[in-house]
Amino acid sequence: MSKQNVISRALIAMLAVFAVASVSGCRDALRDGITSGIEDGVNGLVVTALERIFE
């Protein structure tokens, strides 16, 4: 999985959570969604880096 693909997936996930939180008006869901999106993006980048190191 490429770095751009990982970042794109994290951004799409964040936008989806933002849309749901905006409709429901739930700030906690928005905050948690952004946090998990960032964590997923960082985890994906770490995994990608490790995969390239051990190729």
C-alpha positions, 0 to 999 in steps of 0.5 A: 500500500502506497503512502498516498493511498494510506493518507487518502484512506485516512482523509476519507475516513475523517471526512466520513466521520465529520459528515456524520458528526455534522448531521448529528451535531455530536462533537464527541463523535467528531473529535473521536473520529479525527483522533482515530483517523490520525491514528490510522494514518500514522499506523499505516505510514509506520507499517508502510515504512517497516514493509519497505525496510524489510523488503 
